[in-house]
Amino acid sequence: MILKYSRSFKKDYKKLNSKLRKQCDERLILFRENQFNPLLNNHSVHHPYEGCQSINISGDVRALFEINNDGILFIRIGSHSELYK
């Protein structure tokens, strides 16, 4: 499985504190092994990210991604309120 990261995702990732970065790294490893692991709570999302999926990083932090022909592109990461304002 090929995972790619958008410029927005990379920018969001840099804004995370070290604890959240570590959690994100761990969840992405888990995602690579099994994208439907119950800890990830992989689910589809609606407006403004229709056609995308979301996984849980921590209690309130989500990573949004889309599946395309090239693999999986992570597009954003942030708290629920940051992503859906």
mmCIF file as gemmi writes it, N, C-alpha and C atoms, coordinates in Angstrom:
data_model
loop_
_atom_site.group_PDB
_atom_site.id
_atom_site.type_symbol
_atom_site.label_atom_id
_atom_site.label_alt_id
_atom_site.label_comp_id
_atom_site.label_asym_id
_atom_site.label_entity_id
_atom_site.label_seq_id
_atom_site.pdbx_PDB_ins_code
_atom_site.Cartn_x
_atom_site.Cartn_y
_atom_site.Cartn_z
_atom_site.occupancy
_atom_site.B_iso_or_equiv
_atom_site.pdbx_formal_charge
_atom_site.auth_seq_id
_atom_site.auth_asym_id
_atom_site.pdbx_PDB_model_num
ATOM 1 N N . MET Axp A 1 ? 0.846 -1.174 0 1 0 ? 1 A 1
ATOM 2 C CA . MET Axp A 1 ? 0 0 0 1 0 ? 1 A 1
ATOM 3 C C . MET Axp A 1 ? 0.895 1.243 0 1 0 ? 1 A 1
ATOM 4 N N . ILE Axp A 2 ? 0.632 2.143 -0.935 1 0 ? 2 A 1
ATOM 5 C CA . ILE Axp A 2 ? 1.415 3.363 -1.04 1 0 ? 2 A 1
ATOM 6 C C . ILE Axp A 2 ? 0.689 4.491 -0.315 1 0 ? 2 A 1
ATOM 7 N N . LEU Axp A 3 ? 1.357 5.082 0.674 1 0 ? 3 A 1
ATOM 8 C CA . LEU Axp A 3 ? 0.808 6.228 1.394 1 0 ? 3 A 1
ATOM 9 C C . LEU Axp A 3 ? 1.541 7.476 0.935 1 0 ? 3 A 1
ATOM 10 N N . LYS Axp A 4 ? 0.765 8.499 0.599 1 0 ? 4 A 1
ATOM 11 C CA . LYS Axp A 4 ? 1.33 9.785 0.215 1 0 ? 4 A 1
ATOM 12 C C . LYS Axp A 4 ? 0.731 10.848 1.12 1 0 ? 4 A 1
ATOM 13 N N . TYR Axp A 5 ? 1.42 11.98 1.195 1 0 ? 5 A 1
ATOM 14 C CA . TYR Axp A 5 ? 1.005 13.047 2.089 1 0 ? 5 A 1
ATOM 15 C C . TYR Axp A 5 ? 0.989 14.367 1.332 1 0 ? 5 A 1
ATOM 16 N N . SER Axp A 6 ? -0.139 15.058 1.395 1 0 ? 6 A 1
ATOM 17 C CA . SER Axp A 6 ? -0.268 16.348 0.723 1 0 ? 6 A 1
ATOM 18 C C . SER Axp A 6 ? 0.55 17.418 1.447 1 0 ? 6 A 1
ATOM 19 N N . ARG Axp A 7 ? 0.752 18.521 0.781 1 0 ? 7 A 1
ATOM 20 C CA . ARG Axp A 7 ? 1.456 19.642 1.385 1 0 ? 7 A 1
ATOM 21 C C . ARG Axp A 7 ? 0.709 20.133 2.636 1 0 ? 7 A 1
ATOM 22 N N . SER Axp A 8 ? -0.626 20.159 2.565 1 0 ? 8 A 1
ATOM 23 C CA . SER Axp A 8 ? -1.438 20.588 3.713 1 0 ? 8 A 1
ATOM 24 C C . SER Axp A 8 ? -1.25 19.642 4.894 1 0 ? 8 A 1
ATOM 25 N N . PHE Axp A 9 ? -1.212 18.336 4.621 1 0 ? 9 A 1
ATOM 26 C CA . PHE Axp A 9 ? -1.007 17.363 5.695 1 0 ? 9 A 1
ATOM 27 C C . PHE Axp A 9 ? 0.346 17.587 6.363 1 0 ? 9 A 1
ATOM 28 N N . LYS Axp A 10 ? 1.382 17.772 5.562 1 0 ? 10 A 1
ATOM 29 C CA . LYS Axp A 10 ? 2.73 17.978 6.103 1 0 ? 10 A 1
ATOM 30 C C . LYS Axp A 10 ? 2.785 19.246 6.946 1 0 ? 10 A 1
ATOM 31 N N . LYS Axp A 11 ? 2.114 20.288 6.489 1 0 ? 11 A 1
ATOM 32 C CA . LYS Axp A 11 ? 2.077 21.551 7.227 1 0 ? 11 A 1
ATOM 33 C C . LYS Axp A 11 ? 1.337 21.372 8.555 1 0 ? 11 A 1
ATOM 34 N N . ASP Axp A 12 ? 0.192 20.689 8.507 1 0 ? 12 A 1
ATOM 35 C CA . ASP Axp A 12 ? -0.573 20.404 9.723 1 0 ? 12 A 1
ATOM 36 C C . ASP Axp A 12 ? 0.245 19.557 10.695 1 0 ? 12 A 1
ATOM 37 N N . TYR Axp A 13 ? 0.948 18.56 10.16 1 0 ? 13 A 1
ATOM 38 C CA . TYR Axp A 13 ? 1.746 17.641 10.983 1 0 ? 13 A 1
ATOM 39 C C . TYR Axp A 13 ? 2.816 18.41 11.758 1 0 ? 13 A 1
ATOM 40 N N . LYS Axp A 14 ? 3.457 19.367 11.098 1 0 ? 14 A 1
ATOM 41 C CA . LYS Axp A 14 ? 4.511 20.144 11.748 1 0 ? 14 A 1
ATOM 42 C C . LYS Axp A 14 ? 3.973 20.976 12.909 1 0 ? 14 A 1
ATOM 43 N N . LYS Axp A 15 ? 2.692 21.318 12.859 1 0 ? 15 A 1
ATOM 44 C CA . LYS Axp A 15 ? 2.082 22.125 13.926 1 0 ? 15 A 1
ATOM 45 C C . LYS Axp A 15 ? 1.729 21.3 15.166 1 0 ? 15 A 1
ATOM 46 N N . LEU Axp A 16 ? 1.717 19.977 15.03 1 0 ? 16 A 1
ATOM 47 C CA . LEU Axp A 16 ? 1.38 19.114 16.159 1 0 ? 16 A 1
ATOM 48 C C . LEU Axp A 16 ? 2.501 19.118 17.185 1 0 ? 16 A 1
ATOM 49 N N . ASN Axp A 17 ? 2.131 18.958 18.456 1 0 ? 17 A 1
ATOM 50 C CA . ASN Axp A 17 ? 3.179 18.825 19.474 1 0 ? 17 A 1
ATOM 51 C C . ASN Axp A 17 ? 3.814 17.437 19.353 1 0 ? 17 A 1
ATOM 52 N N . SER Axp A 18 ? 4.926 17.236 20.038 1 0 ? 18 A 1
ATOM 53 C CA . SER Axp A 18 ? 5.684 15.987 19.879 1 0 ? 18 A 1
ATOM 54 C C . SER Axp A 18 ? 4.875 14.755 20.282 1 0 ? 18 A 1
ATOM 55 N N . LYS Axp A 19 ? 4.029 14.886 21.301 1 0 ? 19 A 1
ATOM 56 C CA . LYS Axp A 19 ? 3.218 13.745 21.731 1 0 ? 19 A 1
ATOM 57 C C . LYS Axp A 19 ? 2.23 13.341 20.625 1 0 ? 19 A 1
ATOM 58 N N . LEU Axp A 20 ? 1.583 14.327 20.004 1 0 ? 20 A 1
ATOM 59 C CA . LEU Axp A 20 ? 0.63 14.019 18.931 1 0 ? 20 A 1
ATOM 60 C C . LEU Axp A 20 ? 1.338 13.501 17.679 1 0 ? 20 A 1
ATOM 61 N N . ARG Axp A 21 ? 2.53 14.008 17.404 1 0 ? 21 A 1
ATOM 62 C CA . ARG Axp A 21 ? 3.292 13.485 16.26 1 0 ? 21 A 1
ATOM 63 C C . ARG Axp A 21 ? 3.601 12.005 16.464 1 0 ? 21 A 1
ATOM 64 N N . LYS Axp A 22 ? 4.006 11.657 17.684 1 0 ? 22 A 1
ATOM 65 C CA . LYS Axp A 22 ? 4.315 10.251 17.991 1 0 ? 22 A 1
ATOM 66 C C . LYS Axp A 22 ? 3.064 9.389 17.829 1 0 ? 22 A 1
ATOM 67 N N . GLN Axp A 23 ? 1.92 9.874 18.342 1 0 ? 23 A 1
ATOM 68 C CA . GLN Axp A 23 ? 0.669 9.133 18.189 1 0 ? 23 A 1
ATOM 69 C C . GLN Axp A 23 ? 0.304 8.989 16.712 1 0 ? 23 A 1
ATOM 70 N N . CYS Axp A 24 ? 0.499 10.061 15.952 1 0 ? 24 A 1
ATOM 71 C CA . CYS Axp A 24 ? 0.2 10.015 14.521 1 0 ? 24 A 1
ATOM 72 C C . CYS Axp A 24 ? 1.065 8.969 13.831 1 0 ? 24 A 1
ATOM 73 N N . ASP Axp A 25 ? 2.355 8.977 14.124 1 0 ? 25 A 1
ATOM 74 C CA . ASP Axp A 25 ? 3.266 7.999 13.515 1 0 ? 25 A 1
ATOM 75 C C . ASP Axp A 25 ? 2.824 6.573 13.84 1 0 ? 25 A 1
ATOM 76 N N . GLU Axp A 26 ? 2.445 6.344 15.1 1 0 ? 26 A 1
ATOM 77 C CA . GLU Axp A 26 ? 2.006 5.008 15.515 1 0 ? 26 A 1
ATOM 78 C C . GLU Axp A 26 ? 0.723 4.604 14.79 1 0 ? 26 A 1
ATOM 79 N N . ARG Axp A 27 ? -0.211 5.532 14.66 1 0 ? 27 A 1
ATOM 80 C CA . ARG Axp A 27 ? -1.478 5.22 13.99 1 0 ? 27 A 1
ATOM 81 C C . ARG Axp A 27 ? -1.275 4.987 12.503 1 0 ? 27 A 1
ATOM 82 N N . LEU Axp A 28 ? -0.352 5.7 11.889 1 0 ? 28 A 1
ATOM 83 C CA . LEU Axp A 28 ? -0.089 5.484 10.464 1 0 ? 28 A 1
ATOM 84 C C . LEU Axp A 28 ? 0.549 4.116 10.232 1 0 ? 28 A 1
ATOM 85 N N . ILE Axp A 29 ? 1.385 3.668 11.156 1 0 ? 29 A 1
ATOM 86 C CA . ILE Axp A 29 ? 1.947 2.314 11.063 1 0 ? 29 A 1
ATOM 87 C C . ILE Axp A 29 ? 0.828 1.292 11.189 1 0 ? 29 A 1
ATOM 88 N N . LEU Axp A 30 ? -0.056 1.504 12.153 1 0 ? 30 A 1
ATOM 89 C CA . LEU Axp A 30 ? -1.207 0.626 12.336 1 0 ? 30 A 1
ATOM 90 C C . LEU Axp A 30 ? -2.088 0.625 11.089 1 0 ? 30 A 1
ATOM 91 N N . PHE Axp A 31 ? -2.294 1.803 10.509 1 0 ? 31 A 1
ATOM 92 C CA . PHE Axp A 31 ? -3.09 1.94 9.29 1 0 ? 31 A 1
ATOM 93 C C . PHE Axp A 31 ? -2.471 1.141 8.15 1 0 ? 31 A 1
ATOM 94 N N . ARG Axp A 32 ? -1.158 1.227 8.013 1 0 ? 32 A 1
ATOM 95 C CA . ARG Axp A 32 ? -0.466 0.496 6.946 1 0 ? 32 A 1
ATOM 96 C C . ARG Axp A 32 ? -0.663 -1.015 7.101 1 0 ? 32 A 1
ATOM 97 N N . GLU Axp A 33 ? -0.697 -1.5 8.343 1 0 ? 33 A 1
ATOM 98 C CA . GLU Axp A 33 ? -0.879 -2.924 8.611 1 0 ? 33 A 1
ATOM 99 C C . GLU Axp A 33 ? -2.32 -3.366 8.393 1 0 ? 33 A 1
ATOM 100 N N . ASN Axp A 34 ? -3.283 -2.543 8.827 1 0 ? 34 A 1
ATOM 101 C CA . ASN Axp A 34 ? -4.702 -2.875 8.696 1 0 ? 34 A 1
ATOM 102 C C . ASN Axp A 34 ? -5.512 -1.59 8.795 1 0 ? 34 A 1
ATOM 103 N N . GLN Axp A 35 ? -5.928 -1.072 7.649 1 0 ? 35 A 1
ATOM 104 C CA . GLN Axp A 35 ? -6.609 0.22 7.651 1 0 ? 35 A 1
ATOM 105 C C . GLN Axp A 35 ? -7.98 0.189 8.32 1 0 ? 35 A 1
ATOM 106 N N . PHE Axp A 36 ? -8.481 -0.99 8.64 1 0 ? 36 A 1
ATOM 107 C CA . PHE Axp A 36 ? -9.774 -1.086 9.314 1 0 ? 36 A 1
ATOM 108 C C . PHE Axp A 36 ? -9.647 -1.58 10.762 1 0 ? 36 A 1
ATOM 109 N N . ASN Axp A 37 ? -8.469 -1.418 11.349 1 0 ? 37 A 1
ATOM 110 C CA . ASN Axp A 37 ? -8.279 -1.743 12.755 1 0 ? 37 A 1
ATOM 111 C C . ASN Axp A 37 ? -9.276 -0.922 13.574 1 0 ? 37 A 1
ATOM 112 N N . PRO Axp A 38 ? -9.976 -1.536 14.526 1 0 ? 38 A 1
ATOM 113 C CA . PRO Axp A 38 ? -10.984 -0.809 15.307 1 0 ? 38 A 1
ATOM 114 C C . PRO Axp A 38 ? -10.446 0.428 16.039 1 0 ? 38 A 1
ATOM 115 N N . LEU Axp A 39 ? -9.177 0.442 16.398 1 0 ? 39 A 1
ATOM 116 C CA . LEU Axp A 39 ? -8.605 1.616 17.069 1 0 ? 39 A 1
ATOM 117 C C . LEU Axp A 39 ? -8.624 2.858 16.177 1 0 ? 39 A 1
ATOM 118 N N . LEU Axp A 40 ? -8.603 2.642 14.875 1 0 ? 40 A 1
ATOM 119 C CA . LEU Axp A 40 ? -8.561 3.763 13.938 1 0 ? 40 A 1
ATOM 120 C C . LEU Axp A 40 ? -9.936 4.381 13.687 1 0 ? 40 A 1
ATOM 121 N N . ASN Axp A 41 ? -10.986 3.603 13.897 1 0 ? 41 A 1
ATOM 122 C CA . ASN Axp A 41 ? -12.347 4.081 13.625 1 0 ? 41 A 1
ATOM 123 C C . ASN Axp A 41 ? -12.434 4.681 12.217 1 0 ? 41 A 1
ATOM 124 N N . ASN Axp A 42 ? -11.97 3.944 11.233 1 0 ? 42 A 1
ATOM 125 C CA . ASN Axp A 42 ? -11.969 4.389 9.838 1 0 ? 42 A 1
ATOM 126 C C . ASN Axp A 42 ? -13.416 4.581 9.381 1 0 ? 42 A 1
ATOM 127 N N . HIS Axp A 43 ? -13.738 5.791 8.938 1 0 ? 43 A 1
ATOM 128 C CA . HIS Axp A 43 ? -15.105 6.063 8.489 1 0 ? 43 A 1
ATOM 129 C C . HIS Axp A 43 ? -15.109 7.154 7.427 1 0 ? 43 A 1
ATOM 130 N N . SER Axp A 44 ? -16.155 7.171 6.618 1 0 ? 44 A 1
ATOM 131 C CA . SER Axp A 44 ? -16.28 8.201 5.591 1 0 ? 44 A 1
ATOM 132 C C . SER Axp A 44 ? -16.764 9.492 6.232 1 0 ? 44 A 1
ATOM 133 N N . VAL Axp A 45 ? -16.442 10.602 5.593 1 0 ? 45 A 1
ATOM 134 C CA . VAL Axp A 45 ? -16.827 11.919 6.103 1 0 ? 45 A 1
ATOM 135 C C . VAL Axp A 45 ? -17.653 12.658 5.05 1 0 ? 45 A 1
ATOM 136 N N . HIS Axp A 46 ? -18.286 13.708 5.5 1 0 ? 46 A 1
ATOM 137 C CA . HIS Axp A 46 ? -19.153 14.494 4.63 1 0 ? 46 A 1
ATOM 138 C C . HIS Axp A 46 ? -18.569 15.884 4.432 1 0 ? 46 A 1
ATOM 139 N N . HIS Axp A 47 ? -19.387 16.789 4.031 1 0 ? 47 A 1
ATOM 140 C CA . HIS Axp A 47 ? -18.992 18.152 3.716 1 0 ? 47 A 1
ATOM 141 C C . HIS Axp A 47 ? -18.072 18.714 4.787 1 0 ? 47 A 1
ATOM 142 N N . PRO Axp A 48 ? -16.986 19.354 4.492 1 0 ? 48 A 1
ATOM 143 C CA . PRO Axp A 48 ? -16.496 19.746 3.17 1 0 ? 48 A 1
ATOM 144 C C . PRO Axp A 48 ? -15.525 18.747 2.536 1 0 ? 48 A 1
ATOM 145 N N . TYR Axp A 49 ? -15.438 17.541 3.078 1 0 ? 49 A 1
ATOM 146 C CA . TYR Axp A 49 ? -14.49 16.54 2.587 1 0 ? 49 A 1
ATOM 147 C C . TYR Axp A 49 ? -15.195 15.317 2.01 1 0 ? 49 A 1
ATOM 148 N N . GLU Axp A 50 ? -16.23 15.539 1.249 1 0 ? 50 A 1
ATOM 149 C CA . GLU Axp A 50 ? -16.979 14.414 0.671 1 0 ? 50 A 1
ATOM 150 C C . GLU Axp A 50 ? -16.052 13.549 -0.179 1 0 ? 50 A 1
ATOM 151 N N . GLY Axp A 51 ? -16.228 12.244 -0.06 1 0 ? 51 A 1
ATOM 152 C CA . GLY Axp A 51 ? -15.395 11.299 -0.788 1 0 ? 51 A 1
ATOM 153 C C . GLY Axp A 51 ? -14.129 10.909 -0.042 1 0 ? 51 A 1
ATOM 154 N N . CYS Axp A 52 ? -13.921 11.496 1.118 1 0 ? 52 A 1
ATOM 155 C CA . CYS Axp A 52 ? -12.732 11.193 1.921 1 0 ? 52 A 1
ATOM 156 C C . CYS Axp A 52 ? -13.094 10.293 3.09 1 0 ? 52 A 1
ATOM 157 N N . GLN Axp A 53 ? -12.062 9.77 3.717 1 0 ? 53 A 1
ATOM 158 C CA . GLN Axp A 53 ? -12.195 8.932 4.903 1 0 ? 53 A 1
ATOM 159 C C . GLN Axp A 53 ? -11.44 9.608 6.044 1 0 ? 53 A 1
ATOM 160 N N . SER Axp A 54 ? -11.743 9.199 7.268 1 0 ? 54 A 1
ATOM 161 C CA . SER Axp A 54 ? -11.088 9.749 8.45 1 0 ? 54 A 1
ATOM 162 C C . SER Axp A 54 ? -10.677 8.613 9.375 1 0 ? 54 A 1
ATOM 163 N N . ILE Axp A 55 ? -9.524 8.793 10.018 1 0 ? 55 A 1
ATOM 164 C CA . ILE Axp A 55 ? -9.109 7.875 11.082 1 0 ? 55 A 1
ATOM 165 C C . ILE Axp A 55 ? -8.804 8.687 12.334 1 0 ? 55 A 1
ATOM 166 N N . ASN Axp A 56 ? -8.961 8.056 13.483 1 0 ? 56 A 1
ATOM 167 C CA . ASN Axp A 56 ? -8.659 8.705 14.753 1 0 ? 56 A 1
ATOM 168 C C . ASN Axp A 56 ? -7.163 8.607 15.042 1 0 ? 56 A 1
ATOM 169 N N . ILE Axp A 57 ? -6.598 9.746 15.436 1 0 ? 57 A 1
ATOM 170 C CA . ILE Axp A 57 ? -5.208 9.78 15.881 1 0 ? 57 A 1
ATOM 171 C C . ILE Axp A 57 ? -5.178 9.794 17.401 1 0 ? 57 A 1
ATOM 172 N N . SER Axp A 58 ? -5.983 10.661 17.99 1 0 ? 58 A 1
ATOM 173 C CA . SER Axp A 58 ? -6.148 10.716 19.443 1 0 ? 58 A 1
ATOM 174 C C . SER Axp A 58 ? -7.611 11.043 19.707 1 0 ? 58 A 1
ATOM 175 N N . GLY Axp A 59 ? -7.944 11.409 20.931 1 0 ? 59 A 1
ATOM 176 C CA . GLY Axp A 59 ? -9.328 11.677 21.278 1 0 ? 59 A 1
ATOM 177 C C . GLY Axp A 59 ? -10.036 12.631 20.344 1 0 ? 59 A 1
ATOM 178 N N . ASP Axp A 60 ? -9.392 13.729 19.965 1 0 ? 60 A 1
ATOM 179 C CA . ASP Axp A 60 ? -10.039 14.729 19.122 1 0 ? 60 A 1
ATOM 180 C C . ASP Axp A 60 ? -9.327 14.95 17.791 1 0 ? 60 A 1
ATOM 181 N N . VAL Axp A 61 ? -8.169 14.36 17.595 1 0 ? 61 A 1
ATOM 182 C CA . VAL Axp A 61 ? -7.391 14.596 16.371 1 0 ? 61 A 1
ATOM 183 C C . VAL Axp A 61 ? -7.707 13.521 15.341 1 0 ? 61 A 1
ATOM 184 N N . ARG Axp A 62 ? -7.961 13.98 14.113 1 0 ? 62 A 1
ATOM 185 C CA . ARG Axp A 62 ? -8.311 13.101 13.003 1 0 ? 62 A 1
ATOM 186 C C . ARG Axp A 62 ? -7.336 13.301 11.844 1 0 ? 62 A 1
ATOM 187 N N . ALA Axp A 63 ? -7.131 12.266 11.064 1 0 ? 63 A 1
ATOM 188 C CA . ALA Axp A 63 ? -6.376 12.361 9.815 1 0 ? 63 A 1
ATOM 189 C C . ALA Axp A 63 ? -7.336 12.019 8.684 1 0 ? 63 A 1
ATOM 190 N N . LEU Axp A 64 ? -7.397 12.903 7.698 1 0 ? 64 A 1
ATOM 191 C CA . LEU Axp A 64 ? -8.286 12.708 6.565 1 0 ? 64 A 1
ATOM 192 C C . LEU Axp A 64 ? -7.486 12.225 5.362 1 0 ? 64 A 1
ATOM 193 N N . PHE Axp A 65 ? -8.061 11.29 4.624 1 0 ? 65 A 1
ATOM 194 C CA . PHE Axp A 65 ? -7.372 10.763 3.451 1 0 ? 65 A 1
ATOM 195 C C . PHE Axp A 65 ? -8.371 10.418 2.366 1 0 ? 65 A 1
ATOM 196 N N . GLU Axp A 66 ? -7.834 10.301 1.16 1 0 ? 66 A 1
ATOM 197 C CA . GLU Axp A 66 ? -8.65 9.851 0.039 1 0 ? 66 A 1
ATOM 198 C C . GLU Axp A 66 ? -7.921 8.713 -0.668 1 0 ? 66 A 1
ATOM 199 N N . ILE Axp A 67 ? -8.701 7.811 -1.192 1 0 ? 67 A 1
ATOM 200 C CA . ILE Axp A 67 ? -8.16 6.671 -1.914 1 0 ? 67 A 1
ATOM 201 C C . ILE Axp A 67 ? -8.288 6.967 -3.397 1 0 ? 67 A 1
ATOM 202 N N . ASN Axp A 68 ? -7.178 6.832 -4.121 1 0 ? 68 A 1
ATOM 203 C CA . ASN Axp A 68 ? -7.21 7.039 -5.571 1 0 ? 68 A 1
ATOM 204 C C . ASN Axp A 68 ? -6.401 5.944 -6.25 1 0 ? 68 A 1
ATOM 205 N N . ASN Axp A 69 ? -6.248 6.041 -7.537 1 0 ? 69 A 1
ATOM 206 C CA . ASN Axp A 69 ? -5.548 5.007 -8.306 1 0 ? 69 A 1
ATOM 207 C C . ASN Axp A 69 ? -4.079 4.87 -7.919 1 0 ? 69 A 1
ATOM 208 N N . ASP Axp A 70 ? -3.48 5.947 -7.423 1 0 ? 70 A 1
ATOM 209 C CA . ASP Axp A 70 ? -2.068 5.937 -7.059 1 0 ? 70 A 1
ATOM 210 C C . ASP Axp A 70 ? -1.809 5.403 -5.66 1 0 ? 70 A 1
ATOM 211 N N . GLY Axp A 71 ? -2.852 5.208 -4.88 1 0 ? 71 A 1
ATOM 212 C CA . GLY Axp A 71 ? -2.693 4.748 -3.504 1 0 ? 71 A 1
ATOM 213 C C . GLY Axp A 71 ? -3.578 5.553 -2.578 1 0 ? 71 A 1
ATOM 214 N N . ILE Axp A 72 ? -3.039 5.885 -1.428 1 0 ? 72 A 1
ATOM 215 C CA . ILE Axp A 72 ? -3.793 6.629 -0.416 1 0 ? 72 A 1
ATOM 216 C C . ILE Axp A 72 ? -3.077 7.945 -0.164 1 0 ? 72 A 1
ATOM 217 N N . LEU Axp A 73 ? -3.843 9.026 -0.255 1 0 ? 73 A 1
ATOM 218 C CA . LEU Axp A 73 ? -3.302 10.366 -0.05 1 0 ? 73 A 1
ATOM 219 C C . LEU Axp A 73 ? -3.897 10.96 1.218 1 0 ? 73 A 1
ATOM 220 N N . PHE Axp A 74 ? -3.046 11.175 2.227 1 0 ? 74 A 1
ATOM 221 C CA . PHE Axp A 74 ? -3.49 11.864 3.436 1 0 ? 74 A 1
ATOM 222 C C . PHE Axp A 74 ? -3.492 13.348 3.144 1 0 ? 74 A 1
ATOM 223 N N . ILE Axp A 75 ? -4.647 13.996 3.368 1 0 ? 75 A 1
ATOM 224 C CA . ILE Axp A 75 ? -4.792 15.394 2.955 1 0 ? 75 A 1
ATOM 225 C C . ILE Axp A 75 ? -4.767 16.39 4.101 1 0 ? 75 A 1
ATOM 226 N N . ARG Axp A 76 ? -5.22 16.018 5.285 1 0 ? 76 A 1
ATOM 227 C CA . ARG Axp A 76 ? -5.246 16.939 6.431 1 0 ? 76 A 1
ATOM 228 C C . ARG Axp A 76 ? -5.129 16.15 7.72 1 0 ? 76 A 1
ATOM 229 N N . ILE Axp A 77 ? -4.655 16.831 8.762 1 0 ? 77 A 1
ATOM 230 C CA . ILE Axp A 77 ? -4.659 16.282 10.104 1 0 ? 77 A 1
ATOM 231 C C . ILE Axp A 77 ? -4.902 17.436 11.067 1 0 ? 77 A 1
ATOM 232 N N . GLY Axp A 78 ? -5.761 17.193 12.04 1 0 ? 78 A 1
ATOM 233 C CA . GLY Axp A 78 ? -6.054 18.242 13.018 1 0 ? 78 A 1
ATOM 234 C C . GLY Axp A 78 ? -7.217 17.853 13.896 1 0 ? 78 A 1
ATOM 235 N N . SER Axp A 79 ? -7.564 18.757 14.801 1 0 ? 79 A 1
ATOM 236 C CA . SER Axp A 79 ? -8.703 18.486 15.686 1 0 ? 79 A 1
ATOM 237 C C . SER Axp A 79 ? -9.979 18.564 14.873 1 0 ? 79 A 1
ATOM 238 N N . HIS Axp A 80 ? -11.007 17.968 15.399 1 0 ? 80 A 1
ATOM 239 C CA . HIS Axp A 80 ? -12.304 17.95 14.727 1 0 ? 80 A 1
ATOM 240 C C . HIS Axp A 80 ? -12.757 19.379 14.434 1 0 ? 80 A 1
ATOM 241 N N . SER Axp A 81 ? -12.615 20.279 15.392 1 0 ? 81 A 1
ATOM 242 C CA . SER Axp A 81 ? -13.066 21.652 15.202 1 0 ? 81 A 1
ATOM 243 C C . SER Axp A 81 ? -12.202 22.396 14.171 1 0 ? 81 A 1
ATOM 244 N N . GLU Axp A 82 ? -10.918 22.093 14.088 1 0 ? 82 A 1
ATOM 245 C CA . GLU Axp A 82 ? -10.06 22.734 13.093 1 0 ? 82 A 1
ATOM 246 C C . GLU Axp A 82 ? -10.42 22.291 11.673 1 0 ? 82 A 1
ATOM 247 N N . LEU Axp A 83 ? -10.702 21.022 11.527 1 0 ? 83 A 1
ATOM 248 C CA . LEU Axp A 83 ? -10.973 20.481 10.193 1 0 ? 83 A 1
ATOM 249 C C . LEU Axp A 83 ? -12.363 20.856 9.682 1 0 ? 83 A 1
ATOM 250 N N . TYR Axp A 84 ? -13.316 20.996 10.57 1 0 ? 84 A 1
ATOM 251 C CA . TYR Axp A 84 ? -14.706 21.193 10.15 1 0 ? 84 A 1
ATOM 252 C C . TYR Axp A 84 ? -15.245 22.573 10.498 1 0 ? 84 A 1
ATOM 253 N N . LYS Axp A 85 ? -14.382 23.602 10.509 1 0 ? 85 A 1
ATOM 254 C CA . LYS Axp A 85 ? -14.899 24.936 10.813 1 0 ? 85 A 1
ATOM 255 C C . LYS Axp A 85 ? -15.508 25.608 9.622 1 0 ? 85 A 1
